[in-house]
Amino acid sequence: MVIFDCDGVLVGGEHLSNALMAEEARKYGWPLSDEEAARIFSGGELAKIGERIAEHTGKKLPADWGLMMQKRIATMMKTEAETIDGAEKMLQDVKNLGLPIAVGSNSSGEEMEAKFSSTGLDEIIPADAIHSARDLNVPKPRPDVYLHAAANEGVKPENCIVLEDSDPGAEAARKAGMACVLLRPLDEPAPEWPGLLRISHLDQFVPLLKKIMAEQKAHETTKAS
């Protein structure tokens, strides 16, 4: 089974969310640029971002700040979400390999519905295969959303591979006992974890899957003989 993160892997637009977080930080007295917000907040959970803004500024944010931001992001993504280059073809190619697919993200279910419907990915990804760590209230780097996705499909964690772009997401996959492929330019730093694979573009993912599947088949053949 293949489980995908959403933002930065299938759908672009995290820069828009980070810009919104930068705007909120500045509103409460933290003079962050959009670039600084992207570095500090990328892959983070809204509640934790709100806590960090409050801690840094000494200001008390509204009790429903996270919910308000979630609604604003979902509304924004209905019109501004963009598919990551190659995502649609890659998803279809994975399905053509006969592998079930799922999504596990820190985004809310509402956000992902907006992102996938506006990009057309909802025609490829089954609605019941989309899982939100935020809605489960167990954000990455906790592994719960990935374990939940695997259990929903009836697949053991060790038979899952996760495609991620963030360190917290890769850590969640590692804690779940799943293989992980990190989508990130090869000249950028990454965790040095045993078994962590890397690609720099989505068009490299399916060939990597085919290689892994061929190696597994060869291993099983050798073991049987």
C-alpha atoms as an extended CHARMM CRD file, in Angstrom:
* protein
*
       225  EXT
         1         1  MET       CA              0.0000000000        0.0000000000        0.0000000000  PROA      1               0.0000000000
         2         2  VAL       CA              1.1860000000        3.5320000000       -0.7400000000  PROA      2               0.0000000000
         3         3  ILE       CA              0.2490000000        6.3910000000        1.5750000000  PROA      3               0.0000000000
         4         4  PHE       CA              0.7790000000        9.9810000000        0.4810000000  PROA      4               0.0000000000
         5         5  ASP       CA              1.1580000000       13.1720000000        2.3980000000  PROA      5               0.0000000000
         6         6  CYS       CA             -0.9390000000       15.9440000000        0.8510000000  PROA      6               0.0000000000
         7         7  ASP       CA              0.7600000000       19.3610000000        0.9190000000  PROA      7               0.0000000000
         8         8  GLY       CA              3.9910000000       19.4700000000       -1.0210000000  PROA      8               0.0000000000
         9         9  VAL       CA              3.4990000000       15.9320000000       -2.3400000000  PROA      9               0.0000000000
        10        10  LEU       CA              0.1690000000       15.9690000000       -4.1740000000  PROA      10              0.0000000000
        11        11  VAL       CA             -1.0280000000       19.5470000000       -3.8500000000  PROA      11              0.0000000000
        12        12  GLY       CA              0.9220000000       22.7740000000       -3.8080000000  PROA      12              0.0000000000
        13        13  GLY       CA             -0.2480000000       25.7540000000       -1.8280000000  PROA      13              0.0000000000
        14        14  GLU       CA              1.5100000000       25.3190000000        1.4880000000  PROA      14              0.0000000000
        15        15  HSD       CA              3.2840000000       28.5870000000        0.6700000000  PROA      15              0.0000000000
        16        16  LEU       CA             -0.1500000000       30.2400000000        0.6930000000  PROA      16              0.0000000000
        17        17  SER       CA             -0.9440000000       28.7510000000        4.1010000000  PROA      17              0.0000000000
        18        18  ASN       CA              2.4480000000       29.8060000000        5.4230000000  PROA      18              0.0000000000
        19        19  ALA       CA              1.8980000000       33.3270000000        4.0940000000  PROA      19              0.0000000000
        20        20  LEU       CA             -1.3890000000       33.4010000000        5.9870000000  PROA      20              0.0000000000
        21        21  MET       CA              0.4090000000       32.2620000000        9.1520000000  PROA      21              0.0000000000
        22        22  ALA       CA              3.0230000000       35.0040000000        8.6170000000  PROA      22              0.0000000000
        23        23  GLU       CA              0.2300000000       37.5450000000        8.2830000000  PROA      23              0.0000000000
        24        24  GLU       CA             -1.2840000000       36.3520000000       11.5610000000  PROA      24              0.0000000000
        25        25  ALA       CA              2.1060000000       36.4270000000       13.3040000000  PROA      25              0.0000000000
        26        26  ARG       CA              2.6570000000       40.0230000000       12.1730000000  PROA      26              0.0000000000
        27        27  LYS       CA             -0.8290000000       40.9600000000       13.3130000000  PROA      27              0.0000000000
        28        28  TYR       CA              0.0080000000       39.8420000000       16.8370000000  PROA      28              0.0000000000
        29        29  GLY       CA              3.4250000000       41.5110000000       16.8700000000  PROA      29              0.0000000000
        30        30  TRP       CA              5.8680000000       38.9380000000       15.4860000000  PROA      30              0.0000000000
        31        31  PRO       CA              7.4920000000       40.5640000000       12.4020000000  PROA      31              0.0000000000
        32        32  LEU       CA              7.9410000000       37.4010000000       10.3460000000  PROA      32              0.0000000000
        33        33  SER       CA              8.4730000000       37.4370000000        6.6020000000  PROA      33              0.0000000000
        34        34  ASP       CA              6.6180000000       34.9000000000        4.4930000000  PROA      34              0.0000000000
        35        35  GLU       CA              9.9290000000       33.0920000000        3.9200000000  PROA      35              0.0000000000
        36        36  GLU       CA             10.6670000000       32.8970000000        7.6510000000  PROA      36              0.0000000000
        37        37  ALA       CA              7.1610000000       31.6040000000        8.3340000000  PROA      37              0.0000000000
        38        38  ALA       CA              7.6510000000       28.8720000000        5.7340000000  PROA      38              0.0000000000
        39        39  ARG       CA             10.8630000000       27.7750000000        7.4430000000  PROA      39              0.0000000000
        40        40  ILE       CA              9.3530000000       27.8460000000       10.9500000000  PROA      40              0.0000000000
        41        41  PHE       CA              5.8130000000       26.6070000000       10.3450000000  PROA      41              0.0000000000
        42        42  SER       CA              6.0280000000       24.1850000000        7.3640000000  PROA      42              0.0000000000
        43        43  GLY       CA              4.4950000000       20.8090000000        8.1730000000  PROA      43              0.0000000000
        44        44  GLY       CA              3.2450000000       22.0840000000       11.5070000000  PROA      44              0.0000000000
        45        45  GLU       CA             -0.1430000000       21.6730000000       13.1510000000  PROA      45              0.0000000000
        46        46  LEU       CA             -2.3530000000       24.7580000000       13.3840000000  PROA      46              0.0000000000
        47        47  ALA       CA             -2.7910000000       24.4680000000       17.1460000000  PROA      47              0.0000000000
        48        48  LYS       CA              0.9850000000       24.3090000000       17.6530000000  PROA      48              0.0000000000
        49        49  ILE       CA              1.5060000000       27.2620000000       15.3080000000  PROA      49              0.0000000000
        50        50  GLY       CA             -1.0240000000       29.2870000000       17.2990000000  PROA      50              0.0000000000
        51        51  GLU       CA              0.6970000000       28.3340000000       20.5420000000  PROA      51              0.0000000000
        52        52  ARG       CA              4.0510000000       29.3930000000       19.1330000000  PROA      52              0.0000000000
        53        53  ILE       CA              2.7120000000       32.7670000000       17.9930000000  PROA      53              0.0000000000
        54        54  ALA       CA              1.1380000000       33.3450000000       21.3940000000  PROA      54              0.0000000000
        55        55  GLU       CA              4.3080000000       32.3070000000       23.2210000000  PROA      55              0.0000000000
        56        56  HSD       CA              6.5400000000       34.5010000000       21.0610000000  PROA      56              0.0000000000
        57        57  THR       CA              4.3320000000       37.6100000000       21.2270000000  PROA      57              0.0000000000
        58        58  GLY       CA              2.9160000000       37.2550000000       24.7190000000  PROA      58              0.0000000000
        59        59  LYS       CA             -0.5280000000       37.8230000000       23.1930000000  PROA      59              0.0000000000
        60        60  LYS       CA             -3.5370000000       35.5950000000       23.8200000000  PROA      60              0.0000000000
        61        61  LEU       CA             -5.0560000000       34.3000000000       20.6140000000  PROA      61              0.0000000000
        62        62  PRO       CA             -8.8170000000       33.6830000000       20.3580000000  PROA      62              0.0000000000
        63        63  ALA       CA             -9.8750000000       30.2780000000       21.6430000000  PROA      63              0.0000000000
        64        64  ASP       CA            -11.1880000000       29.4120000000       18.1770000000  PROA      64              0.0000000000
        65        65  TRP       CA             -8.1280000000       30.7530000000       16.3180000000  PROA      65              0.0000000000
        66        66  GLY       CA             -7.2240000000       27.3270000000       14.9020000000  PROA      66              0.0000000000
        67        67  LEU       CA            -10.7570000000       26.7340000000       13.6380000000  PROA      67              0.0000000000
        68        68  MET       CA            -10.8620000000       30.2000000000       12.0640000000  PROA      68              0.0000000000
        69        69  MET       CA             -7.5610000000       29.5820000000       10.2630000000  PROA      69              0.0000000000
        70        70  GLN       CA             -8.7650000000       26.1730000000        9.1160000000  PROA      70              0.0000000000
        71        71  LYS       CA            -11.8500000000       27.7670000000        7.5470000000  PROA      71              0.0000000000
        72        72  ARG       CA             -9.7700000000       30.5010000000        5.8820000000  PROA      72              0.0000000000
        73        73  ILE       CA             -7.3190000000       27.9740000000        4.4490000000  PROA      73              0.0000000000
        74        74  ALA       CA            -10.1190000000       25.7490000000        3.1460000000  PROA      74              0.0000000000
        75        75  THR       CA            -11.8040000000       28.7160000000        1.4710000000  PROA      75              0.0000000000
        76        76  MET       CA             -8.5120000000       29.8270000000       -0.0720000000  PROA      76              0.0000000000
        77        77  MET       CA             -7.7190000000       26.3520000000       -1.3930000000  PROA      77              0.0000000000
        78        78  LYS       CA            -11.0580000000       26.0790000000       -3.2000000000  PROA      78              0.0000000000
        79        79  THR       CA             -9.6860000000       28.5180000000       -5.7640000000  PROA      79              0.0000000000
        80        80  GLU       CA             -5.9130000000       28.6230000000       -5.3190000000  PROA      80              0.0000000000
        81        81  ALA       CA             -4.7440000000       25.0220000000       -4.7900000000  PROA      81              0.0000000000
        82        82  GLU       CA             -2.4490000000       23.6720000000       -7.4820000000  PROA      82              0.0000000000
        83        83  THR       CA             -1.4600000000       20.1060000000       -8.2960000000  PROA      83              0.0000000000
        84        84  ILE       CA              2.2040000000       19.2770000000       -7.7830000000  PROA      84              0.0000000000
        85        85  ASP       CA              3.8450000000       18.6860000000      -11.1670000000  PROA      85              0.0000000000
        86        86  GLY       CA              3.3120000000       15.0610000000      -12.1600000000  PROA      86              0.0000000000
        87        87  ALA       CA              0.9800000000       14.1590000000       -9.2760000000  PROA      87              0.0000000000
        88        88  GLU       CA             -2.0180000000       13.0770000000      -11.3380000000  PROA      88              0.0000000000
        89        89  LYS       CA             -0.0090000000       10.7720000000      -13.6260000000  PROA      89              0.0000000000
        90        90  MET       CA              1.9900000000        9.3960000000      -10.7080000000  PROA      90              0.0000000000
        91        91  LEU       CA             -1.1660000000        8.5010000000       -8.7530000000  PROA      91              0.0000000000
        92        92  GLN       CA             -2.6980000000        6.7670000000      -11.7510000000  PROA      92              0.0000000000
        93        93  ASP       CA              0.5400000000        4.8570000000      -12.4080000000  PROA      93              0.0000000000
        94        94  VAL       CA              0.6330000000        3.6740000000       -8.7870000000  PROA      94              0.0000000000
        95        95  LYS       CA             -2.9370000000        2.4360000000       -9.0780000000  PROA      95              0.0000000000
        96        96  ASN       CA             -2.0320000000        0.6720000000      -12.3440000000  PROA      96              0.0000000000
        97        97  LEU       CA              0.5720000000       -1.2940000000      -10.3800000000  PROA      97              0.0000000000
        98        98  GLY       CA             -2.3310000000       -2.7590000000       -8.4240000000  PROA      98              0.0000000000
        99        99  LEU       CA             -1.3920000000       -0.9900000000       -5.2020000000  PROA      99              0.0000000000
       100       100  PRO       CA             -4.0670000000        0.5910000000       -3.0070000000  PROA      100             0.0000000000
       101       101  ILE       CA             -3.4800000000        4.2690000000       -2.2220000000  PROA      101             0.0000000000
       102       102  ALA       CA             -4.3800000000        6.5370000000        0.6770000000  PROA      102             0.0000000000
       103       103  VAL       CA             -3.6200000000       10.0100000000        1.9580000000  PROA      103             0.0000000000
       104       104  GLY       CA             -2.5050000000       10.8810000000        5.4850000000  PROA      104             0.0000000000
       105       105  SER       CA             -2.0750000000       14.5770000000        6.2000000000  PROA      105             0.0000000000
       106       106  ASN       CA             -1.9350000000       17.1240000000        8.9950000000  PROA      106             0.0000000000
       107       107  SER       CA             -4.4740000000       19.1150000000        6.9730000000  PROA      107             0.0000000000
       108       108  SER       CA             -8.1010000000       18.8760000000        8.0340000000  PROA      108             0.0000000000
       109       109  GLY       CA            -10.5560000000       16.7910000000        6.0590000000  PROA      109             0.0000000000
       110       110  GLU       CA            -12.2870000000       20.0210000000        5.0400000000  PROA      110             0.0000000000
       111       111  GLU       CA             -9.0430000000       21.4420000000        3.6630000000  PROA      111             0.0000000000
       112       112  MET       CA             -8.2240000000       18.3010000000        1.7090000000  PROA      112             0.0000000000
       113       113  GLU       CA            -11.7150000000       18.1270000000        0.2550000000  PROA      113             0.0000000000
       114       114  ALA       CA            -11.2450000000       21.6870000000       -1.0200000000  PROA      114             0.0000000000
       115       115  LYS       CA             -7.7600000000       20.9480000000       -2.3820000000  PROA      115             0.0000000000
       116       116  PHE       CA             -8.6510000000       17.7010000000       -4.1210000000  PROA      116             0.0000000000
       117       117  SER       CA            -11.9370000000       18.9290000000       -5.5820000000  PROA      117             0.0000000000
       118       118  SER       CA            -10.3290000000       22.0940000000       -6.9850000000  PROA      118             0.0000000000
       119       119  THR       CA             -7.4550000000       20.1490000000       -8.5670000000  PROA      119             0.0000000000
       120       120  GLY       CA             -9.5060000000       17.1670000000       -9.7600000000  PROA      120             0.0000000000
       121       121  LEU       CA             -7.5270000000       14.6720000000       -7.6820000000  PROA      121             0.0000000000
       122       122  ASP       CA            -10.7910000000       13.6320000000       -6.0270000000  PROA      122             0.0000000000
       123       123  GLU       CA            -11.4830000000       11.6350000000       -9.1990000000  PROA      123             0.0000000000
       124       124  ILE       CA             -8.4190000000        9.4670000000       -8.5050000000  PROA      124             0.0000000000
       125       125  ILE       CA             -8.2650000000        9.2850000000       -4.7020000000  PROA      125             0.0000000000
       126       126  PRO       CA            -11.1950000000        7.4690000000       -3.0180000000  PROA      126             0.0000000000
       127       127  ALA       CA            -12.9420000000        9.6530000000       -0.4400000000  PROA      127             0.0000000000
       128       128  ASP       CA            -12.7160000000        6.9230000000        2.1990000000  PROA      128             0.0000000000
       129       129  ALA       CA             -8.9280000000        6.7290000000        1.7030000000  PROA      129             0.0000000000
       130       130  ILE       CA             -8.3260000000       10.3300000000        2.8330000000  PROA      130             0.0000000000
       131       131  HSD       CA             -7.2780000000       10.6240000000        6.4770000000  PROA      131             0.0000000000
       132       132  SER       CA             -6.6590000000       13.7390000000        8.5610000000  PROA      132             0.0000000000
       133       133  ALA       CA             -4.2830000000       13.7770000000       11.5150000000  PROA      133             0.0000000000
       134       134  ARG       CA             -5.8990000000       17.0330000000       12.5920000000  PROA      134             0.0000000000
       135       135  ASP       CA             -9.3590000000       15.4920000000       12.6620000000  PROA      135             0.0000000000
       136       136  LEU       CA             -7.9440000000       12.5140000000       14.5800000000  PROA      136             0.0000000000
       137       137  ASN       CA             -6.2950000000       15.0230000000       16.9560000000  PROA      137             0.0000000000
       138       138  VAL       CA             -2.9550000000       13.2100000000       16.6580000000  PROA      138             0.0000000000
       139       139  PRO       CA             -0.7480000000       15.3110000000       14.3570000000  PROA      139             0.0000000000
       140       140  LYS       CA              2.5200000000       14.2110000000       12.8400000000  PROA      140             0.0000000000
       141       141  PRO       CA              5.2250000000       13.4300000000       13.8870000000  PROA      141             0.0000000000
       142       142  ARG       CA              2.9450000000       11.0020000000       15.7530000000  PROA      142             0.0000000000
       143       143  PRO       CA              2.3320000000        7.9670000000       13.5370000000  PROA      143             0.0000000000
       144       144  ASP       CA             -1.3890000000        7.5730000000       14.2150000000  PROA      144             0.0000000000
       145       145  VAL       CA             -2.7110000000        8.9010000000       10.9000000000  PROA      145             0.0000000000
       146       146  TYR       CA             -0.5330000000        6.4800000000        8.9350000000  PROA      146             0.0000000000
       147       147  LEU       CA             -1.4280000000        3.5390000000       11.1550000000  PROA      147             0.0000000000
       148       148  HSD       CA             -5.0960000000        4.5080000000       10.8130000000  PROA      148             0.0000000000
       149       149  ALA       CA             -4.8200000000        4.6000000000        7.0130000000  PROA      149             0.0000000000
       150       150  ALA       CA             -3.1760000000        1.1670000000        6.9260000000  PROA      150             0.0000000000
       151       151  ALA       CA             -5.7330000000       -0.3570000000        9.2950000000  PROA      151             0.0000000000
       152       152  ASN       CA             -8.5620000000        1.1070000000        7.2200000000  PROA      152             0.0000000000
       153       153  GLU       CA             -7.2460000000       -0.8150000000        4.1970000000  PROA      153             0.0000000000
       154       154  GLY       CA             -6.3510000000       -3.9180000000        6.2310000000  PROA      154             0.0000000000
       155       155  VAL       CA             -2.6460000000       -3.6610000000        5.3890000000  PROA      155             0.0000000000
       156       156  LYS       CA              0.1740000000       -4.2610000000        7.8730000000  PROA      156             0.0000000000
       157       157  PRO       CA              2.4460000000       -1.2410000000        8.5280000000  PROA      157             0.0000000000
       158       158  GLU       CA              5.5110000000       -3.1180000000        7.2880000000  PROA      158             0.0000000000
       159       159  ASN       CA              3.7810000000       -3.5300000000        3.9160000000  PROA      159             0.0000000000
       160       160  CYS       CA              3.2530000000        0.2230000000        3.4940000000  PROA      160             0.0000000000
       161       161  ILE       CA              5.4270000000        2.8550000000        1.8830000000  PROA      161             0.0000000000
       162       162  VAL       CA              4.9070000000        6.5600000000        2.5680000000  PROA      162             0.0000000000
       163       163  LEU       CA              5.7330000000        9.4770000000        0.2760000000  PROA      163             0.0000000000
       164       164  GLU       CA              6.5200000000       12.5710000000        2.3240000000  PROA      164             0.0000000000
       165       165  ASP       CA              8.2130000000       15.9480000000        1.9320000000  PROA      165             0.0000000000
       166       166  SER       CA              8.5830000000       17.0800000000        5.5550000000  PROA      166             0.0000000000
       167       167  ASP       CA             10.7620000000       15.8950000000        8.4270000000  PROA      167             0.0000000000
       168       168  PRO       CA              7.7800000000       15.5200000000       10.8340000000  PROA      168             0.0000000000
       169       169  GLY       CA              5.9620000000       13.4410000000        8.2200000000  PROA      169             0.0000000000
       170       170  ALA       CA              8.9770000000       11.2340000000        7.5710000000  PROA      170             0.0000000000
       171       171  GLU       CA              9.3680000000       10.7660000000       11.3230000000  PROA      171             0.0000000000
       172       172  ALA       CA              5.7090000000        9.7440000000       11.5690000000  PROA      172             0.0000000000
       173       173  ALA       CA              6.2580000000        7.1070000000        8.8900000000  PROA      173             0.0000000000
       174       174  ARG       CA              9.3660000000        5.8350000000       10.6710000000  PROA      174             0.0000000000
       175       175  LYS       CA              7.5070000000        5.5960000000       13.9830000000  PROA      175             0.0000000000
       176       176  ALA       CA              4.7080000000        3.7240000000       12.2200000000  PROA      176             0.0000000000
       177       177  GLY       CA              7.2010000000        1.1060000000       11.0530000000  PROA      177             0.0000000000
       178       178  MET       CA              6.6650000000        2.0120000000        7.4110000000  PROA      178             0.0000000000
       179       179  ALA       CA              9.1480000000        2.5680000000        4.6180000000  PROA      179             0.0000000000
       180       180  CYS       CA              9.4510000000        6.2160000000        3.5980000000  PROA      180             0.0000000000
       181       181  VAL       CA             10.4520000000        8.0640000000        0.4550000000  PROA      181             0.0000000000
       182       182  LEU       CA             11.2920000000       11.7390000000        0.9140000000  PROA      182             0.0000000000
       183       183  LEU       CA             10.3990000000       14.0960000000       -1.9380000000  PROA      183             0.0000000000
       184       184  ARG       CA             12.9510000000       16.9060000000       -1.7090000000  PROA      184             0.0000000000
       185       185  PRO       CA             15.6820000000       18.4710000000       -3.8720000000  PROA      185             0.0000000000
       186       186  LEU       CA             18.8020000000       16.3910000000       -3.3630000000  PROA      186             0.0000000000
       187       187  ASP       CA             20.9120000000       19.4380000000       -2.5060000000  PROA      187             0.0000000000
       188       188  GLU       CA             18.7180000000       20.2060000000        0.5150000000  PROA      188             0.0000000000
       189       189  PRO       CA             19.4020000000       18.6230000000        3.9400000000  PROA      189             0.0000000000
       190       190  ALA       CA             17.3940000000       15.6090000000        5.1220000000  PROA      190             0.0000000000
       191       191  PRO       CA             17.3470000000       13.2970000000        8.1530000000  PROA      191             0.0000000000
       192       192  GLU       CA             20.0220000000       10.6130000000        8.0440000000  PROA      192             0.0000000000
       193       193  TRP       CA             17.7890000000        7.6940000000        8.9800000000  PROA      193             0.0000000000
       194       194  PRO       CA             18.5920000000        4.1430000000        7.8870000000  PROA      194             0.0000000000
       195       195  GLY       CA             16.3710000000        3.1070000000        4.9920000000  PROA      195             0.0000000000
       196       196  LEU       CA             15.0970000000        6.6080000000        4.1610000000  PROA      196             0.0000000000
       197       197  LEU       CA             14.9100000000        6.8800000000        0.3650000000  PROA      197             0.0000000000
       198       198  ARG       CA             14.9290000000       10.1430000000       -1.5700000000  PROA      198             0.0000000000
       199       199  ILE       CA             13.6050000000       11.4570000000       -4.8560000000  PROA      199             0.0000000000
       200       200  SER       CA             13.6680000000       14.9680000000       -6.2510000000  PROA      200             0.0000000000
       201       201  HSD       CA             10.6430000000       14.7490000000       -8.5810000000  PROA      201             0.0000000000
       202       202  LEU       CA              7.4220000000       12.7550000000       -8.6240000000  PROA      202             0.0000000000
       203       203  ASP       CA              8.2980000000       11.1170000000      -11.9360000000  PROA      203             0.0000000000
       204       204  GLN       CA             10.9990000000        9.1740000000      -10.0470000000  PROA      204             0.0000000000
       205       205  PHE       CA              8.5580000000        7.5860000000       -7.6070000000  PROA      205             0.0000000000
       206       206  VAL       CA              6.8970000000        4.8650000000       -9.6960000000  PROA      206             0.0000000000
       207       207  PRO       CA             10.2170000000        3.5770000000      -11.1290000000  PROA      207             0.0000000000
       208       208  LEU       CA             11.4590000000        3.3550000000       -7.5390000000  PROA      208             0.0000000000
       209       209  LEU       CA              8.3280000000        1.4330000000       -6.5380000000  PROA      209             0.0000000000
       210       210  LYS       CA              8.8150000000       -0.9760000000       -9.4400000000  PROA      210             0.0000000000
       211       211  LYS       CA             12.4040000000       -1.5720000000       -8.3620000000  PROA      211             0.0000000000
       212       212  ILE       CA             11.3480000000       -2.2500000000       -4.7600000000  PROA      212             0.0000000000
       213       213  MET       CA              8.5830000000       -4.6070000000       -5.8720000000  PROA      213             0.0000000000
       214       214  ALA       CA             10.9760000000       -6.5080000000       -8.1660000000  PROA      214             0.0000000000
       215       215  GLU       CA             13.5110000000       -6.8730000000       -5.3420000000  PROA      215             0.0000000000
       216       216  GLN       CA             10.7960000000       -8.1530000000       -2.9920000000  PROA      216             0.0000000000
       217       217  LYS       CA              9.6040000000      -10.6820000000       -5.5760000000  PROA      217             0.0000000000
       218       218  ALA       CA             13.1580000000      -11.8960000000       -6.1400000000  PROA      218             0.0000000000
       219       219  HSD       CA             13.7040000000      -12.2130000000       -2.3920000000  PROA      219             0.0000000000
       220       220  GLU       CA             10.4880000000      -14.1910000000       -1.9620000000  PROA      220             0.0000000000
       221       221  THR       CA             11.4320000000      -16.4910000000       -4.8590000000  PROA      221             0.0000000000
       222       222  THR       CA             14.8670000000      -17.1350000000       -3.3610000000  PROA      222             0.0000000000
       223       223  LYS       CA             13.3650000000      -17.7270000000        0.0710000000  PROA      223             0.0000000000
       224       224  ALA       CA             10.8090000000      -20.1930000000       -1.3110000000  PROA      224             0.0000000000
       225       225  SER       CA             13.4650000000      -22.1800000000       -3.1320000000  PROA      225             0.0000000000
